[in-house]
């Protein structure tokens, strides 16, 4: 019986080797996703495209311009309105007369950002005459009709800083809605340290448009 067993072993050997060779030569199966998976991936890509684009725009804006700020309240009407969205220029910005700025003072509203117009900078003299309806800086009456229209200023009990010499490093700011704005005329805001300015409003996203001033 032993020799027969040996012969059988010799006969089986070549068949295994041939089978192994055929397995190696056989191409690997190719995975093909079904149509439902393809549709899902295509829909996901289409949805992500505008989201990624918007995030890219926000990154560029925040890096090279500054930041986005929403307007709260009506103190800048008619120029700006509640819930308008603003793009600020922060990098390399120095406040100038006429600019619309966003500032944050811890002493007012707990440091929440507010929007005002710069009327005077350090070293300038500000005089407000309610009877004549004028704001004067260094003896020159400002032409504010482009953003105030026919507004007639009313003197309030809180408008106490009407004749001020602005110290260096500080700003005198007013809201365009002169009869409904807490600003440098009030002791609540007073003269603003220029370091409290977050930036100048250059664009409005909602509604869209460039901001002058």
N, CA, C and O of each residue as an XYZ file, in Angstrom:
852
protein
N       0.816     -1.215      0.000
C       0.000      0.000      0.000
C       0.849      1.265      0.000
O       0.419      2.304     -0.501
N       2.060      1.179      0.563
C       2.894      2.380      0.680
C       3.280      2.952     -0.654
O       3.151      4.159     -0.863
N       3.771      2.091     -1.609
C       4.128      2.677     -2.911
C       2.967      3.353     -3.609
O       3.153      4.362     -4.288
N       1.761      2.804     -3.449
C       0.584      3.420     -4.091
C       0.301      4.796     -3.534
O      -0.055      5.725     -4.258
N       0.472      4.903     -2.203
C       0.255      6.206     -1.573
C       1.250      7.211     -2.102
O       0.894      8.370     -2.316
N       2.462      6.810     -2.316
C       3.494      7.726     -2.815
C       3.167      8.179     -4.218
O       3.332      9.354     -4.546
N       2.703      7.257     -5.056
C       2.353      7.610     -6.422
C       1.190      8.615     -6.448
O       1.163      9.559     -7.238
N       0.235      8.365     -5.548
C      -0.886      9.314     -5.487
C      -0.421     10.703     -5.107
O      -0.930     11.688     -5.642
N       0.521     10.808     -4.208
C       1.042     12.103     -3.803
C       1.733     12.799     -4.938
O       1.615     14.014     -5.100
N       2.469     12.022     -5.740
C       3.165     12.607     -6.887
C       2.171     13.110     -7.921
O       2.411     14.128     -8.570
N       1.056     12.405     -8.078
C       0.060     12.827     -9.075
C      -0.660     14.111     -8.670
O      -1.007     14.918     -9.532
N      -0.892     14.315     -7.353
C      -1.636     15.501     -6.883
C      -0.792     16.760     -6.965
O      -1.328     17.837     -7.226
N       0.482     16.658     -6.754
C       1.365     17.847     -6.688
C       1.260     18.781     -7.870
O       1.034     19.971     -7.649
N       1.405     18.340     -9.117
C       1.341     19.262    -10.272
C       0.012     19.984    -10.394
O      -0.020     21.133    -10.836
N      -1.097     19.336    -10.009
C      -2.410     19.985    -10.115
C      -2.503     21.200     -9.191
O      -3.073     22.220     -9.579
N      -1.957     21.112     -7.982
C      -1.991     22.248     -7.049
C      -1.185     23.426     -7.576
O      -1.602     24.582     -7.494
N      -0.028     23.099     -8.117
C       0.813     24.188     -8.648
C       0.128     24.904     -9.800
O       0.204     26.129     -9.905
N      -0.525     24.166    -10.648
C      -1.228     24.795    -11.771
C      -2.378     25.651    -11.301
O      -2.632     26.725    -11.846
N      -3.080     25.166    -10.275
C      -4.198     25.943     -9.724
C      -3.704     27.246     -9.110
O      -4.312     28.300     -9.297
N      -2.579     27.164     -8.363
C      -2.023     28.381     -7.758
C      -1.609     29.381     -8.825
O      -1.809     30.582     -8.645
N      -1.048     28.926     -9.911
C      -0.607     29.817    -10.986
C      -1.789     30.513    -11.625
O      -1.738     31.705    -11.929
N      -2.871     29.744    -11.829
C      -4.058     30.354    -12.433
C      -4.680     31.413    -11.523
O      -5.199     32.421    -12.001
N      -4.627     31.177    -10.195
C      -5.157     32.156     -9.245
C      -4.374     33.460     -9.317
O      -4.951     34.545     -9.251
N      -3.057     33.346     -9.453
C      -2.208     34.548     -9.526
C      -2.457     35.339    -10.799
O      -2.409     36.569    -10.780
N      -2.722     34.656    -11.904
C      -2.928     35.325    -13.191
C      -4.304     35.960    -13.309
O      -4.527     36.825    -14.156
N      -5.221     35.529    -12.459
C      -6.592     36.053    -12.553
C      -6.616     37.511    -12.101
O      -6.117     37.795    -11.012
N      -7.176     38.474    -12.886
C      -7.205     39.902    -12.496
C      -8.042     40.147    -11.255
O      -9.038     39.468    -11.007
N      -7.605     41.156    -10.468
C      -8.330     41.500     -9.237
C      -9.695     42.090     -9.593
O      -9.820     42.802    -10.589
N     -10.699     41.804     -8.801
C     -12.042     42.351     -9.093
C     -12.056     43.872     -8.952
O     -11.410     44.419     -8.059
N     -12.782     44.549     -9.821
C     -12.900     46.012     -9.812
C     -14.182     46.402     -9.087
O     -15.267     45.911     -9.396
N     -14.018     47.350     -8.059
C     -15.192     47.795     -7.298
C     -15.932     48.872     -8.073
O     -15.352     49.881     -8.471
N     -17.187     48.647     -8.275
C     -18.023     49.629     -8.980
C     -19.175     50.006     -8.062
O     -20.047     49.184     -7.782
N     -19.179     51.291     -7.579
C     -20.276     51.703     -6.687
C     -21.604     51.688     -7.426
O     -21.664     51.941     -8.629
N     -22.651     51.393     -6.699
C     -23.961     51.383     -7.334
C     -24.416     52.816     -7.604
O     -23.837     53.775     -7.094
N     -25.452     52.936     -8.407
C     -25.921     54.253     -8.857
C     -26.408     55.116     -7.706
O     -26.250     56.336     -7.754
N     -26.994     54.525     -6.674
C     -27.500     55.311     -5.545
C     -26.357     55.955     -4.783
O     -26.480     57.099     -4.347
N     -25.244     55.246     -4.610
C     -24.078     55.824     -3.925
C     -23.484     56.956     -4.743
O     -23.096     57.987     -4.194
N     -23.410     56.765     -6.072
C     -22.882     57.821     -6.942
C     -23.742     59.077     -6.854
O     -23.215     60.188     -6.800
N     -25.048     58.908     -6.839
C     -25.960     60.056     -6.754
C     -25.781     60.798     -5.437
O     -25.802     62.028     -5.399
N     -25.602     60.032     -4.344
C     -25.409     60.659     -3.037
C     -24.120     61.481     -3.001
O     -24.108     62.608     -2.505
N     -23.037     60.908     -3.531
C     -21.752     61.616     -3.527
C     -21.809     62.866     -4.404
O     -21.252     63.905     -4.050
N     -22.491     62.759     -5.560
C     -22.620     63.922     -6.442
C     -23.418     65.035     -5.770
O     -23.069     66.211     -5.876
N     -24.498     64.652     -5.073
C     -25.294     65.660     -4.368
C     -24.531     66.305     -3.234
O     -24.640     67.511     -3.012
N     -23.751     65.502     -2.507
C     -22.942     66.039     -1.409
C     -21.904     67.016     -1.920
O     -21.674     68.059     -1.307
N     -21.272     66.687     -3.044
C     -20.264     67.582     -3.632
C     -20.884     68.898     -4.071
O     -20.311     69.965     -3.853
N     -22.062     68.820     -4.692
C     -22.746     70.037     -5.147
C     -23.128     70.922     -3.968
O     -23.083     72.147     -4.075
N     -23.505     70.312     -2.839
C     -23.877     71.082     -1.654
C     -22.659     71.711     -0.988
O     -22.727     72.829     -0.477
N     -21.529     70.974     -1.000
C     -20.329     71.474     -0.317
C     -19.642     72.601     -1.079
O     -18.987     73.445     -0.468
N     -19.780     72.628     -2.404
C     -19.086     73.639     -3.204
C     -19.369     75.068     -2.748
O     -18.418     75.791     -2.449
N     -20.649     75.522     -2.678
C     -20.904     76.907     -2.246
C     -20.512     77.145     -0.797
O     -20.108     78.253     -0.444
N     -20.627     76.109      0.062
C     -20.236     76.274      1.461
C     -18.740     76.529      1.574
O     -18.310     77.428      2.296
N     -17.948     75.731      0.857
C     -16.501     75.902      0.888
C     -16.086     77.244      0.284
O     -15.137     77.873      0.752
N     -16.805     77.678     -0.760
C     -16.498     78.976     -1.368
C     -16.771     80.107     -0.383
O     -15.968     81.032     -0.255
N     -17.912     80.031      0.316
C     -18.258     81.064      1.292
C     -17.237     81.107      2.425
O     -16.842     82.185      2.868
N     -16.808     79.930      2.896
C     -15.807     79.887      3.961
C     -14.480     80.465      3.491
O     -13.775     81.115      4.263
N     -14.139     80.232      2.237
C     -12.902     80.779      1.685
C     -12.957     82.298      1.627
O     -11.984     82.976      1.956
N     -14.107     82.829      1.204
C     -14.272     84.285      1.142
C     -14.157     84.895      2.538
O     -13.485     85.910      2.725
N     -14.818     84.267      3.522
C     -14.751     84.776      4.888
C     -13.319     84.747      5.418
O     -12.895     85.660      6.126
N     -12.580     83.696      5.071
C     -11.194     83.600      5.527
C     -10.354     84.719      4.929
O      -9.571     85.357      5.634
N     -10.516     84.961      3.620
C      -9.743     86.020      2.960
C     -10.103     87.385      3.534
O      -9.228     88.214      3.787
N     -11.407     87.612      3.739
C     -11.853     88.900      4.278
C     -11.289     89.129      5.669
O     -10.750     90.197      5.959
N     -11.413     88.118      6.535
C     -10.962     88.281      7.913
C      -9.449     88.410      8.000
O      -8.935     89.043      8.922
N      -8.722     87.811      7.042
C      -7.264     87.851      7.077
C      -6.720     89.158      6.529
O      -5.825     89.756      7.126
N      -7.255     89.612      5.390
C      -6.663     90.752      4.709
C      -7.420     92.061      4.917
O      -6.837     93.133      4.756
N      -8.681     92.001      5.266
C      -9.434     93.230      5.517
C      -9.649     93.446      7.010
O      -9.229     94.470      7.549
N     -10.274     92.533      7.662
C     -10.564     92.731      9.076
C     -11.581     91.736      9.564
O     -11.276     90.554      9.722
N     -12.793     92.204      9.805
C     -13.805     91.321     10.370
C     -15.188     91.755      9.941
O     -15.371     92.833      9.376
N     -16.156     90.907     10.215
C     -17.557     91.205      9.924
C     -18.251     91.618     11.210
O     -18.080     90.987     12.252
N     -19.041     92.691     11.126
C     -19.759     93.205     12.296
C     -21.186     93.522     11.891
O     -21.426     94.069     10.814
N     -22.127     93.181     12.749
C     -23.521     93.532     12.512
C     -23.900     94.803     13.259
O     -23.483     95.006     14.399
N     -24.680     95.650     12.623
C     -25.137     96.891     13.251
C     -26.260     96.572     14.222
O     -27.176     95.816     13.899
N     -26.184     97.150     15.407
C     -27.247     97.001     16.401
C     -27.829     98.377     16.720
O     -27.110     99.284     17.141
N     -29.124     98.520     16.518
C     -29.774     99.791     16.841
C     -29.870    100.748     15.672
O     -29.483    100.428     14.548
N     -30.402    101.948     15.964
C     -30.712    102.931     14.912
C     -29.891    104.205     15.019
O     -30.282    105.222     14.446
N     -28.771    104.191     15.728
C     -28.019    105.430     15.949
C     -27.319    105.949     14.696
O     -26.863    107.092     14.673
N     -27.229    105.107     13.634
C     -26.572    105.563     12.397
C     -27.550    105.741     11.240
O     -27.124    105.922     10.100
N     -28.851    105.692     11.515
C     -29.850    105.991     10.491
C     -29.694    107.462     10.084
O     -29.516    108.302     10.966
N     -29.752    107.815      8.790
C     -30.181    107.002      7.645
C     -29.043    106.288      6.909
O     -29.296    105.580      5.934
N     -27.793    106.460      7.358
C     -26.674    105.851      6.644
C     -26.677    104.340      6.787
O     -26.518    103.619      5.802
N     -26.856    103.858      8.007
C     -26.890    102.426      8.292
C     -28.122    102.117      9.131
O     -28.663    102.980      9.823
N     -28.551    100.855      9.048
C     -29.751    100.447      9.760
C     -29.477     99.204     10.611
O     -28.493     98.491     10.414
N     -30.369     98.978     11.546
C     -30.263     97.820     12.430
C     -30.135     96.532     11.614
O     -30.898     96.306     10.675
N     -29.166     95.692     11.981
C     -28.897     94.390     11.372
C     -28.153     94.466     10.048
O     -27.942     93.428      9.422
N     -27.748     95.642      9.593
C     -26.849     95.701      8.448
C     -25.556     94.977      8.812
O     -25.113     95.028      9.959
N     -24.948     94.298      7.827
C     -23.683     93.592      8.038
C     -22.555     94.365      7.377
O     -22.640     94.704      6.197
N     -21.496     94.645      8.133
C     -20.403     95.479      7.656
C     -19.093     94.712      7.574
O     -18.806     93.856      8.412
N     -18.297     95.030      6.548
C     -16.920     94.550      6.461
C     -16.012     95.679      6.925
O     -16.113     96.806      6.440
N     -15.123     95.372      7.867
C     -14.239     96.385      8.423
C     -12.833     96.272      7.850
O     -12.331     95.180      7.585
N     -12.218     97.429      7.668
C     -10.784     97.486      7.391
C     -10.078     97.688      8.720
O     -10.258     98.714      9.377
N      -9.284     96.723      9.109
C      -8.604     96.794     10.395
C      -7.095     96.938     10.248
O      -6.466     97.703     10.979
N      -6.516     96.203      9.304
C      -5.067     96.172      9.153
C      -4.569     97.506      8.611
O      -5.026     97.966      7.565
N      -3.642     98.120      9.315
C      -3.027     99.355      8.848
C      -3.951    100.555      8.815
O      -3.706    101.499      8.064
N      -5.010    100.539      9.613
C      -5.980    101.638      9.578
C      -5.713    102.654     10.680
O      -5.463    102.292     11.830
N      -5.769    103.948     10.307
C      -5.686    105.058     11.253
C      -6.942    105.907     11.105
O      -7.229    106.374     10.003
N      -7.707    106.124     12.186
C      -8.958    106.885     12.080
C      -8.769    108.285     11.512
O      -7.810    108.985     11.840
N      -9.718    108.681     10.643
C      -9.723    110.013     10.044
C     -11.111    110.628     10.154
O     -12.107    109.918     10.294
N     -11.165    111.943     10.092
C     -12.445    112.645     10.156
C     -13.373    112.169      9.043
O     -12.966    112.049      7.887
N     -14.623    111.902      9.408
C     -15.616    111.477      8.436
C     -15.760    109.977      8.294
O     -16.752    109.503      7.740
N     -14.784    109.217      8.785
C     -14.872    107.761      8.675
C     -15.982    107.211      9.567
O     -16.253    107.737     10.646
N     -16.614    106.144      9.093
C     -17.547    105.385      9.930
C     -16.757    104.236     10.544
O     -16.197    103.403      9.831
N     -16.717    104.200     11.863
C     -15.892    103.215     12.551
C     -16.737    102.362     13.491
O     -17.827    102.749     13.913
N     -16.198    101.198     13.801
C     -16.775    100.336     14.829
C     -15.807    100.339     16.006
O     -14.609    100.114     15.835
N     -16.332    100.595     17.194
C     -15.477    100.687     18.371
C     -16.113     99.917     19.528
O     -17.310     99.627     19.527
N     -15.287     99.601     20.496
C     -15.763     98.870     21.669
C     -15.098     99.433     22.906
O     -13.882     99.339     23.070
N     -15.912    100.023     23.783
C     -15.419    100.545     25.058
C     -16.047     99.744     26.189
O     -17.266     99.587     26.243
N     -15.224     99.246     27.078
C     -15.726     98.435     28.176
C     -16.689     99.208     29.056
O     -17.562     98.623     29.697
N     -16.529    100.523     29.085
C     -17.375    101.365     29.935
C     -18.778    101.564     29.361
O     -19.666    102.043     30.066
N     -18.991    101.203     28.092
C     -20.295    101.401     27.465
C     -20.791    100.085     26.890
O     -20.128     99.483     26.046
N     -21.951     99.637     27.343
C     -22.600     98.408     26.880
C     -21.699     97.196     27.067
O     -21.761     96.243     26.291
N     -20.870     97.235     28.087
C     -20.035     96.085     28.398
C     -19.026     95.735     27.325
O     -18.584     94.590     27.228
N     -18.654     96.736     26.507
C     -17.662     96.486     25.468
C     -18.221     95.947     24.173
O     -17.453     95.577     23.284
N     -19.551     95.890     24.035
C     -20.141     95.435     22.776
C     -19.874     96.467     21.686
O     -19.928     97.667     21.957
N     -19.585     96.025     20.446
C     -19.245     96.964     19.367
C     -20.379     97.926     19.052
O     -21.547     97.538     19.039
N     -20.029     99.181     18.798
C     -20.983    100.196     18.358
C     -20.417    100.890     17.124
O     -19.206    100.894     16.904
N     -21.302    101.474     16.326
C     -20.911    102.119     15.071
C     -21.151    103.616     15.179
O     -22.241    104.049     15.553
N     -20.130    104.410     14.853
C     -20.246    105.871     14.911
C     -19.420    106.494     13.784
O     -18.658    105.815     13.095
N     -19.596    107.808     13.620
C     -18.814    108.560     12.637
C     -17.773    109.410     13.368
O     -18.083    110.076     14.356
N     -16.538    109.376     12.868
C     -15.476    110.185     13.461
C     -15.680    111.653     13.049
O     -15.729    111.974     11.862
N     -15.797    112.526     14.040
C     -15.974    113.955     13.777
C     -14.653    114.705     13.941
O     -14.360    115.635     13.190
N     -13.867    114.295     14.924
C     -12.591    114.981     15.164
C     -11.597    113.995     15.768
O     -11.981    113.029     16.426
N     -10.316    114.256     15.532
C      -9.247    113.427     16.075
C      -8.397    114.265     17.037
O      -8.692    115.434     17.285
N      -7.339    113.650     17.572
C      -6.528    114.297     18.592
C      -6.014    115.675     18.212
O      -5.479    115.875     17.121
N      -6.185    116.633     19.134
C      -5.710    117.994     18.922
C      -6.721    118.937     18.317
O      -6.462    120.138     18.240
N      -7.869    118.439     17.883
C      -8.871    119.284     17.234
C      -9.916    119.768     18.240
O     -10.192    119.119     19.249
N     -10.492    120.952     17.920
C     -11.525    121.559     18.740
C     -12.894    121.327     18.107
O     -13.100    121.603     16.925
N     -13.831    120.812     18.916
C     -15.195    120.555     18.435
C     -16.161    121.496     19.143
O     -16.119    121.637     20.365
N     -17.036    122.142     18.366
C     -18.078    123.010     18.924
C     -19.404    122.683     18.246
O     -19.514    122.710     17.020
N     -20.406    122.375     19.063
C     -21.738    122.053     18.545
C     -22.690    123.178     18.937
O     -22.823    123.516     20.114
N     -23.351    123.754     17.931
C     -24.295    124.856     18.142
C     -25.679    124.358     17.740
O     -25.975    124.236     16.551
N     -26.518    124.074     18.715
C     -27.850    123.524     18.427
C     -28.772    124.584     17.836
O     -29.646    124.270     17.029
N     -28.583    125.810     18.226
C     -29.432    126.883     17.685
C     -29.167    127.070     16.196
O     -30.093    127.282     15.413
N     -27.889    126.989     15.809
C     -27.532    127.155     14.401
C     -27.547    125.823     13.643
O     -27.403    125.797     12.421
N     -27.723    124.716     14.378
C     -27.749    123.376     13.792
C     -26.436    123.067     13.070
O     -26.440    122.589     11.935
N     -25.320    123.343     13.737
C     -24.014    123.150     13.102
C     -23.050    122.421     14.043
O     -23.155    122.490     15.268
N     -22.113    121.725     13.411
C     -20.967    121.136     14.106
C     -19.721    121.756     13.493
O     -19.527    121.721     12.278
N     -18.898    122.314     14.335
C     -17.695    123.012     13.863
C     -16.452    122.296     14.396
O     -16.386    121.924     15.568
N     -15.477    122.112     13.514
C     -14.193    121.520     13.899
C     -13.085    122.488     13.520
O     -12.908    122.826     12.350
N     -12.346    122.925     14.522
C     -11.267    123.902     14.322
C     -11.766    125.151     13.586
O     -11.084    125.689     12.715
N     -12.969    125.598     13.956
C     -13.518    126.824     13.390
C     -14.184    126.654     12.040
O     -14.689    127.634     11.492
N     -14.208    125.446     11.475
C     -14.819    125.214     10.160
C     -16.105    124.411     10.319
O     -16.106    123.322     10.892
N     -17.200    124.968      9.802
C     -18.499    124.283      9.890
C     -18.512    123.093      8.932
O     -18.208    123.233      7.747
N     -18.861    121.937      9.453
C     -18.911    120.729      8.621
C     -20.151    120.725      7.737
O     -21.239    121.101      8.173
N     -19.976    120.297      6.490
C     -21.114    120.095      5.602
C     -21.581    118.656      5.775
O     -20.994    117.739      5.200
N     -22.625    118.453      6.556
C     -23.101    117.109      6.869
C     -24.386    116.751      6.130
O     -25.005    115.725      6.414
N     -24.783    117.590      5.189
C     -26.018    117.323      4.452
C     -26.007    116.000      3.698
O     -27.057    115.364      3.603
N     -24.855    115.541      3.145
C     -24.872    114.270      2.413
C     -25.337    113.084      3.244
O     -25.898    112.138      2.691
N     -25.121    113.105      4.561
C     -25.540    111.971      5.377
C     -26.558    112.318      6.454
O     -27.122    111.418      7.077
N     -26.805    113.612      6.687
C     -27.828    114.002      7.662
C     -29.097    114.528      7.017
O     -30.162    114.529      7.633
N     -28.981    114.969      5.786
C     -30.142    115.557      5.128
C     -30.597    116.819      5.846
O     -29.780    117.693      6.135
N     -31.885    116.926      6.136
C     -32.450    118.111      6.788
C     -32.645    117.920      8.293
O     -33.463    118.606      8.906
N     -31.911    117.007      8.876
C     -32.044    116.743     10.316
C     -31.753    117.994     11.135
O     -30.759    118.683     10.902
N     -32.614    118.278     12.079
C     -32.399    119.395     13.005
C     -32.004    118.810     14.359
O     -32.783    118.088     14.983
N     -30.789    119.126     14.809
C     -30.319    118.579     16.084
C     -31.067    119.192     17.259
O     -31.359    120.388     17.281
N     -31.361    118.358     18.217
C     -32.038    118.816     19.434
C     -31.123    118.588     20.631
O     -30.591    117.493     20.816
N     -30.945    119.609     21.426
C     -30.102    119.468     22.610
C     -30.850    118.679     23.677
O     -31.990    119.000     24.013
N     -30.203    117.650     24.205
C     -30.808    116.796     25.218
C     -30.122    117.040     26.561
O     -29.098    117.719     26.642
N     -30.709    116.472     27.602
C     -30.119    116.628     28.932
C     -28.764    115.932     29.039
O     -27.930    116.308     29.862
N     -28.551    114.913     28.200
C     -27.308    114.144     28.261
C     -26.235    114.637     27.285
O     -25.101    114.160     27.319
N     -26.587    115.585     26.421
C     -25.592    116.086     25.450
C     -24.783    117.205     26.105
O     -25.027    118.389     25.874
N     -23.827    116.804     26.916
C     -23.084    117.771     27.729
C     -21.735    118.152     27.137
O     -21.220    119.233     27.422
N     -21.152    117.276     26.311
C     -19.828    117.563     25.732
C     -20.000    118.244     24.373
O     -19.825    117.621     23.326
N     -20.341    119.510     24.410
C     -20.618    120.239     23.171
C     -19.478    121.162     22.741
O     -19.462    121.649     21.610
N     -18.541    121.397     23.630
C     -17.371    122.241     23.314
C     -16.157    121.539     23.912
O     -15.902    121.610     25.114
N     -15.412    120.853     23.032
C     -14.365    119.952     23.523
C     -13.097    120.097     22.695
O     -13.151    120.171     21.467
N     -11.945    120.138     23.383
C     -10.646    119.985     22.743
C     -10.263    118.504     22.888
O     -10.107    118.008     24.004
N     -10.114    117.805     21.759
C      -9.860    116.358     21.788
C      -8.386    116.100     22.104
O      -7.513    116.577     21.378
N      -8.095    115.360     23.163
C      -6.698    115.039     23.482
C      -6.078    114.133     22.414
O      -6.787    113.442     21.683
N      -4.764    114.149     22.339
C      -4.059    113.264     21.409
C      -4.360    111.807     21.762
O      -4.411    111.424     22.931
N      -4.556    111.015     20.720
C      -4.839    109.602     20.925
C      -6.302    109.301     21.166
O      -6.665    108.154     21.427
N      -7.163    110.335     21.081
C      -8.600    110.147     21.306
C      -9.397    110.642     20.095
O      -8.871    111.330     19.221
N     -10.683    110.270     20.071
C     -11.581    110.646     18.978
C     -12.867    111.208     19.545
O     -13.305    110.833     20.633
N     -13.470    112.122     18.782
C     -14.824    112.604     19.076
C     -15.720    112.011     18.009
O     -15.529    112.270     16.821
N     -16.714    111.202     18.430
C     -17.573    110.490     17.479
C     -19.036    110.847     17.704
O     -19.459    111.120     18.828
N     -19.799    110.839     16.617
C     -21.242    111.081     16.678
C     -21.962    110.044     15.833
O     -21.402    109.512     14.874
N     -23.212    109.761     16.197
C     -24.070    108.948     15.351
C     -24.777    109.832     14.342
O     -25.075    110.989     14.637
N     -25.050    109.303     13.148
C     -25.742    110.101     12.129
C     -27.180    110.400     12.534
O     -27.756    111.390     12.084
N     -27.757    109.565     13.368
C     -29.092    109.823     13.897
C     -28.920    110.696     15.147
O     -29.043    110.209     16.271
N     -28.640    111.973     14.945
C     -28.165    112.854     16.010
C     -29.106    112.948     17.209
O     -28.651    113.174     18.331
N     -30.394    112.780     16.992
C     -31.340    112.915     18.099
C     -31.645    111.582     18.781
O     -32.471    111.512     19.691
N     -30.969    110.527     18.328
C     -31.179    109.216     18.938
C     -29.868    108.424     18.928
O     -29.817    107.280     18.478
N     -28.811    109.067     19.437
C     -27.504    108.426     19.429
C     -26.742    108.775     20.705
O     -26.551    109.946     21.032
N     -26.315    107.742     21.412
C     -25.432    107.939     22.558
C     -24.006    107.929     22.031
O     -23.525    106.900     21.556
N     -23.329    109.068     22.110
C     -22.008    109.204     21.491
C     -21.118    110.089     22.341
O     -21.304    110.166     23.556
N     -20.156    110.758     21.725
C     -19.177    111.536     22.503
C     -19.788    112.726     23.225
O     -19.151    113.291     24.114
N     -20.997    113.120     22.871
C     -21.662    114.197     23.600
C     -22.071    113.740     24.990
O     -22.262    114.557     25.891
N     -22.204    112.427     25.161
C     -22.662    111.857     26.425
C     -21.478    111.404     27.265
O     -20.445    110.994     26.735
N     -21.637    111.484     28.572
C     -20.583    110.992     29.462
C     -20.502    109.465     29.444
O     -19.497    108.896     29.871
N     -21.549    108.796     28.956
C     -21.514    107.335     28.865
C     -20.462    106.852     27.873
O     -19.810    105.831     28.090
N     -20.306    107.595     26.786
C     -19.301    107.245     25.770
C     -18.109    108.187     25.890
O     -16.968    107.750     26.043
N     -18.391    109.488     25.819
C     -17.328    110.476     25.948
C     -16.312    110.383     24.821
O     -16.601    109.845     23.752
N     -15.128    110.909     25.067
C     -14.059    110.828     24.083
C     -13.542    109.391     24.036
O     -13.368    108.744     25.069
N     -13.302    108.908     22.824
C     -12.976    107.493     22.611
C     -11.474    107.325     22.399
O     -10.874    107.977     21.545
N     -10.892    106.453     23.182
C      -9.492    106.084     22.970
C      -9.376    105.419     21.594
O     -10.098    104.468     21.295
N      -8.463    105.927     20.761
C      -8.330    105.394     19.398
C      -8.002    103.909     19.391
O      -8.257    103.228     18.398
N      -7.444    103.400     20.474
C      -7.122    101.977     20.547
C      -8.368    101.112     20.687
O      -8.297     99.892     20.540
N      -9.510    101.737     20.970
C     -10.771    100.999     21.079
C     -11.444    100.799     19.728
O     -12.461    100.112     19.638
N     -10.884    101.394     18.678
C     -11.477    101.269     17.348
C     -11.114     99.917     16.755
O      -9.937     99.569     16.668
N     -12.113     99.160     16.350
C     -11.901     97.842     15.750
C     -11.600     97.940     14.258
O     -10.952     97.059     13.693
N     -12.071     99.012     13.622
C     -11.817     99.180     12.199
C     -12.795    100.144     11.566
O     -13.742    100.614     12.197
N     -12.538    100.426     10.294
C     -13.401    101.326      9.522
C     -14.345    100.506      8.652
O     -13.926     99.547      8.005
N     -15.613    100.884      8.638
C     -16.592    100.203      7.792
C     -16.370    100.609      6.340
O     -16.476    101.787      6.000
N     -16.061     99.636      5.482
C     -15.783     99.932      4.082
C     -16.846     99.376      3.144
O     -17.099     99.947      2.083
N     -17.474     98.255      3.532
C     -18.519     97.662      2.699
C     -19.681     97.206      3.575
O     -19.498     96.796      4.721
N     -20.859     97.288      3.016
C     -22.042     96.717      3.637
C     -22.442     95.483      2.845
O     -22.657     95.564      1.636
N     -22.545     94.333      3.523
C     -22.945     93.101      2.842
C     -24.452     92.974      2.730
O     -24.972     92.345      1.808
N     -25.140     93.577      3.678
C     -26.605     93.478      3.677
C     -27.190     94.787      4.180
O     -27.260     95.005      5.389
N     -27.622     95.683      3.251
C     -27.567     95.558      1.798
C     -26.141     95.744      1.281
O     -25.289     96.323      1.956
N     -25.898     95.233      0.054
C     -24.541     95.261     -0.476
C     -24.211     96.629     -1.047
O     -25.028     97.229     -1.744
N     -23.024     97.119     -0.755
C     -22.578     98.394     -1.315
C     -21.408     98.966     -0.559
O     -21.191     98.649      0.610
N     -20.651     99.812     -1.233
C     -19.504    100.460     -0.605
C     -19.987    101.591      0.273
O     -20.941    102.291     -0.065
N     -19.313    101.770      1.423
C     -19.678    102.823      2.369
C     -18.726    103.989      2.183
O     -17.509    103.825      2.268
N     -19.275    105.153      1.931
C     -18.447    106.335      1.776
C     -18.106    106.949      3.112
O     -18.597    106.514      4.154
N     -17.265    107.959      3.078
C     -16.944    108.659      4.305
C     -15.538    108.479      4.722
O     -15.125    109.019      5.749
